Amino acid sequence: MQPRTEIDRDKLERFLGRVTGGIAAGLNCAISSLGDSLGLYRALRELRMADSAELAAHTGLNERWLREWLRHQACMGQVEHDAESDRFYLSPEAVAVLVDTTHPAYFGGGFESATASFGSLPGLVESFRSGLGFAYDDHGPGCASGIERMTRYFNEFTLVPKVLPLLDGVVDKLERGAAVADVGCGGGVATLAMATAFPRSTFVGYDISDHALARARDRLAHVDAPNLRFVNPREEPMPVEPTFDLVTTFDVIHDAPHPQPLLEAIFRSLRADGTFLCEDIRSFPTFRENLEQHPLAGLLYGFSIMVCMSSALSAPDGAGLGTLGFNESVARDMTAAVGFTRFRRLEFDNPMNNYYEVRK
């Protein structure tokens, strides 16, 4: 097949529309992040309906800036506009996605995570030349905060009641008293949910991100969970002898510069009858399948360049799996290569992630 050389006027118009739409989406990401950090979506939900003056009185912010923000958000379809009263409001769907952190559709943290990575753009120019990416902490605390918020619903409300019971015998062990490691624990939401649900078990959250560990330790300081601690594996490495009954990773392996040694460390630290619960991004084995069948492929490849693959290439010899790189086929091969003999994908419906039960 030879590429066309003549311009098709209709295709030109459609392509131009996609490009301008993409630029609008980029601006919207930044402006939505601004609204999120200023609490404007929450304020609109509290007011139910408001014009810019009413929103200014409620928030103490400048009316002229709020007027432009509201108009922009209405044009982007994230805020509704009532023409008769010239006031603005959030639809129930917008509340679920942008405000309600207890709703499974909540994704408001995505704006913070994405915009936190924008500051890395000048450095990414050099990354394309050198091949070396950025660690999570290079993006500042906003990246860790945004990722935590995006994944919080599952970690806080779904993991313990719905996913852990799918694992063979694990809940019984946890109720009796087991040793658990959450590797790449981030802000510690999942680790804390497990630790409070199973007080007879002991939990260690490992993470190399100082920003994430700071969030985890601050969260721990406000609850009664003496069976949980958070550590940096560079200061306290995972044990080399079989220690844990359960090891968990939640969207971690594809981010790791050295995923194979990480899996080896998990294998060594796991007892003979232990379980490795691995959550990672749902994807297809080939780019063509992701292109044609994955509804979130564009979003996820974008996150990969800005955050995930960059992290996975933050060491000179980094593997660079990327956001969509640890599909089920790769996961089966890599876990088998370190010695695991049993691999089962859990029957749990999640449009973003797969869940694997891996055992020796």
N, C-alpha and C positions, 0 to 999 in steps of 0.2 A: 504493500500500500504506500503510495506517495502522498505526502501532505499537499493540500490545496495551496495555490499561490494567489488566486483571485479572491477579493473580498466579497462575501455574501452580505448584502445590506441588512437583511433580517437577523442573521447571526451576529453581525456587528452590533446591532441594537441590543440584542439579548446579552451579549458578552459585556458591553458597556454597562448594562444594568446590573450584571453580577458584580463587576468591579466597584461601581459606585455603591452598591449595596454592602459590599465587604468593607469599604471605607467607612460607611455609615455605622456598620456593626462595630468596627474598631473604636470609633468615637463613642458609640453607645456604651461599650464596655467600660470605658473610663468614666463617663458621666453617670452611669448606673452605680459604679463603685463609689463615686462621690455621694450619691443619694443614699446608698447603703450605709456608708460610714457616718453620715450626718443624721441618720435615723429618719429620713424623709418618707420612706415606705411605711415604716411603723407609725409615723405621725398621720399619714393619710388614712391608715386603717383605724386609728383612734378617732379621727375626726369624721370618718365615713364619707364625707364629701366636703371639699374646701376650694376656695380660690386662693390666689397667691397671698393676698392680705391676711386671710384667715390662717393659712399655713405659717406665715411669718409670725403672727401673734402667738401661735401655738409653740413654735420652735425657737423664737428669739432670733431668727436669721433674717437676712436682708430680703425685702419683698421683690426687688427687681431681679435679683439672681434667681429667686425661687420661681418667679413668673416664667423666665426663660427655660428653667429646668423642667417645669411642668409642661410647657408647650413642646419641648423636645421629646419628653417621655410619651406624650400623647401621640406625637407623630410616629414614634417608634412602636406604638401599640402596646406599651407596657403600663400606661396609665390611661384610664378612660376619661373622656371629656363630655360633659353635658352641655350641649349648645345653648339650650334655653336659659340656663342660669350662669353659663360660662364658669362652671366649677369642675373640679376634677375628683376622681375617685378610683379605687382599685377594685377590679373584679375579684370574685372569690378565687378564681384560678391564679390571679396575680398574687393574692395573699398567700396561697399555698406555696408558690414557687419563690417569692421574694421576701416573705416575712415570717411565715410560720415554721420555725425550726423543728417542730414536732410532726410535720407532715412529710410523708415519704418523697414527695415531689420537690421539696425545698432544695434550691440550688443557688441561693443568693450569695453564698461564699465564693462561688466561681468568679464573680467580678473582682473580689479582693485578691484572690490567688493569681488571676490573669494579669491584673494591672501591676501587681508586685513584681512580676517578671519583666515588665516593660523597660525598667531601668537597665536591664542586661543587654538591650538591643545593641548599643555600641560595641560591647564586648563580644556579642555573637558574630559580628562581622569578622573578628579575628578567629573565632571558633571555626568558622567555615574554612579558614586557611590552615589553622594549626590542628584542628580535630579535637581540641580540648574544650570541654564544656564547663558548666558552673554547678557547684554543689548547692543544695537547698538553701543553706544559710547565706550564700552569696546574694540571694534575692531579698534578704531582709526578713523581719518577722512577719510581714504580711502574707508571704507565701505559705508559711506553716499554718497561720491562722485561717487563711482561706480554704486550704485543703481540709483542715480539721472540720470546718463548718460544712463543707460539701458532703463529707462522709459521716457526719455526726448522727444522722437519723439511724442508719444501719448500726453503727457502733453502740449507740445508746439504747435503742428500742427493739432491734431485730436480732442481733447476734445471740444473746443469751436465750431468749424464749423460742427462737425459730431455727437457728442454724446449729448451735451446739447439740440439740437433741437429735440431729440427723447423723451425728458421729457415733460410731459403734462403741458403746460402753463408756463414753467420755463423761457424760453428766453424772453417772454413778460414782466414778472416780473423784470428780470434783466435789461432790457432796460429802464423800468420806474424807477427803483431804489429799490433794495432789499438788505436784510442783509444776508450775506453768511459766513459760517465757513468751512474751509478746515481742517479737523482733521487728524493729522499725515501728515502735509504738506511737510515734508522733506525739500529739498532745495528750495521749493517755486515756482518751475517752473509752475505747474498747477495753483496755486493761482494767480501768476502774470499774466498768460495768460488770466484768467477770469477777473481780475481787470482792465487790460488795454482794454479788449474788451467791458466792461460794466462800464464806468466811473461814472455813476449815482448810482451804487450800492456800498456798503461797504463790505470789506472782512477782515476776521481775519484768519490767519494761525496759527494753534496750533501744537506744537511738543515738546516732552520731550528730544529730542537729541540736545545737545549743538552744536555738529558739524554741524548738519543739519540747525539749526537756524542761525548759523554764516554764512553759505552759502546763506541762504535765505535773511538775512539782508544785506549782501554784494551785492547781486543781486538787491535788492530794492534800495540801495543807488545810483545805476547807472541809474535808470529810473525815470520817472515822474509818480508816482502812489500814490497820497496822500490819496486815498481811501482804502489803504491796510496797514496792520501792522502784524507783527509776534510776537507771545508770547509763553511762556512756561506755560502750564496749571497748573504746580505745583506752579507757582507764580501768575498766573491769571486764575483761573478755569473757565470752561465754565459756562455760566449763568444757573441757576436752573429754571428760568422762561422762557416761550416761547418767543424767541427772533429772531430766524433765519428763513428766507424763504427757504433757501437751505443749507443743510449740505452735504459735500462730504467727502468720504474716498477713497483713491486710494492704494490698496494693504496694508491695515492697520490692519483690524480686525484680520486676522490670526496671526499677529505678536504680538498682545496685550496680556500681561500676564493676564489681566482681561477683556476679551471681553464683557462679559455680563454687568458689570457696565458701560463700555464705551458705549454700545448701549443704556443703560438706560439714560446716560447723553445726548446722541444725541437726544433721544426721548423727554426728558424734555425741551431741548433748542429749539426745533422745534415748530414753530407755527402750529395751527390746520390745516391750508391749505398748510403747507410747504412740502418740498420734501427732502428725503434722497437719494442721489446718491451714491451707494456703488459699487466700483470696487474691485473684488478679483479674486484670481487665479482660473482658470477653472480646475475643477477636477471631478472625479466620486465619488459616495457615498461609494464604497468599494475599498479595496486595490486590489482585483483581477481585477476589471475593470481598475484601474490605471495601473496595471502591464501589462495587455493584450492590452489596447486600447490607453493609453496616451503616445504619442510619446516623451514627455519631462519628463516623470516620473522620470527617473534616475537623470537628472539634478536637478529637483525640490526637490526630497527627499534629494539630496546632499546639496542644499542650505538650506533646512530645518534644517538639523543637525548642519551645520556650523553657520547659521545666524538666520533663521526665528523661528524655534522651540526653539532654544536657547534663543532668545528674549522673546518668549512666556512663557518660564520657568525661566525667570530672577528674578522672585519673588518666595518666598517659596511656595505660593499657586497658582502659575501660571497655567492657563488652558492648555497650551501647544498644541494648535490646530495644529500648524505646517503649512508649505507652502500649502499642499494639504488638509488641515483639514476643511476649510470653504467652502465646496461645496454648491451647490444651496439648497439641502435639509436641511443642517445645517443652512444656512442663513435664510431660511424661518422659521424654528423652533425658532431660537434665536431672530429674529426680532419680531415674533408674541408674544414671551414670555414677551417682555418689553412693549407691547401694540400696536405695529403697526398692522394694519388690512388689508393693501393692499400691495401686492408684485408682481412686474412684472419684468421678465428678458427682457432686451432690445434686440431688433434684431440688433445686431452689431457684425460683424464678426471679432474676434480677437482670434488667436490661443492660447494666453496665459491667457486671462482674460474674465470673465463674468461681465456684468454691470446690476445692479438691481435698479429699481425705487421703493422706499419703502415709504409708506405714512401712516398717522394716520387713 
